[in-house]
Amino acid sequence: MKCDEPVTQLHIKPTMTVNELVSAMGKAGAYNGGALYRAVNIYEQMLRDKQTTKFFGFAGAMVPAGMGGIVSDLIKDGYIDILVSTGANLTHDIIEAIGCRHFHGTAFCNDVELRHDEINRIYDVYLPNEAFEHFEEFMQTVFGKLEPGSTLSISGLMAHLGKNLKSGILHTAAKKGIPIYCPAVQDSMVGLQYWLFSQTNRVIIDAFADMPALMDTCFTTKKAGALLVGGGVPKNFILQSMLMTPNGFDYAIQLTGDRPDLGGLSGATLDEARSWGKITEAAQAVTVYGDATITLPILIAAVMERIYHD
């Protein structure tokens, strides 16, 4: 072991840009500030590498917290090739896209009173029941446009929804031809609304129909990179996609608040993924622990600053 790289004390300047701040945090180099700096370096390389297929995992209640716009912009600008999301994030994306809103609230409240006022709480974000009434009307109308007796993949269903929206993640992905995989779509209001539709209509959603295209991509890509926001199904679905191939992920960044020592996948380290062959032995990988509503905007802002101000 050597002590050859000293910690540089961080000085804040009034005119600092986001990238300048992150770079200074990197020179300080400690804890998750240093990890965020390394994540910025890795993500920049991943986006600049034209041979890399760029996966994005999207878990947690990120759209209610205002993070959906970042994902939509990344898709629009060509920085996401494959999006894997929870159904919940896509539900809230639709709610925003049809003109309903999430509202600032408080985590310190009487939830029984909120229930009586028909307000749903996501930590300190409020969403009135009225939004779900509009959501149900929209979903049933759009599902009604599906061809009776047809069979769709889950990504096909997401594209169909996106084509009937005018903004948001689903809309942008459909416009750009970017697949959205939602392997646990049943675990969401989107899934519940489709179940309701299926009671009186015959359209089959084939849960395995997305696998051939996904596997083709994994077998043929020269390199693969993943930005994982949160864990859960999106994280595992992305990382396990390489298990059937001789390849692995060459770049991997994880933004999480979960602990690794409890054995859960959401907190599992990326080094652990190397033991499975999901990430290559030489992969550039880093985990940043913290609230993704802080780390994600800083990460993207710093990388975009570097890319657009070369």
Buried (B, 14 or more C-beta within 10 A) or exposed (E): EEEEEEEEEBEEEEEEEBBBBBBBBBBBBEEBBBBBBBBBBBBBBBBEBEEBBBBBBBBBBBBBBBBBBBBBBBBBBEBBBBBBBBBBBBBBBBBBBBEBEBEEBEEEEEEEEBEEEEBBBBEBBBBBEEBBEBBBEBBBEBBEEBEEEEEBBBBBBBBBBBEBBEBBBBBBBBBBEBBBBBBBBBBBBBBBBBEBBEEEBEBEBEEEBBBEBBBEBBEEBEBBBBBBBBBBBBBBBBBEBBEEBEBBBBBBBBBBBBEBEEEEBBBBEBEEBBEEBBBBEEBBBBBBBBEBBEBBBBBBBBBBBBEEEE
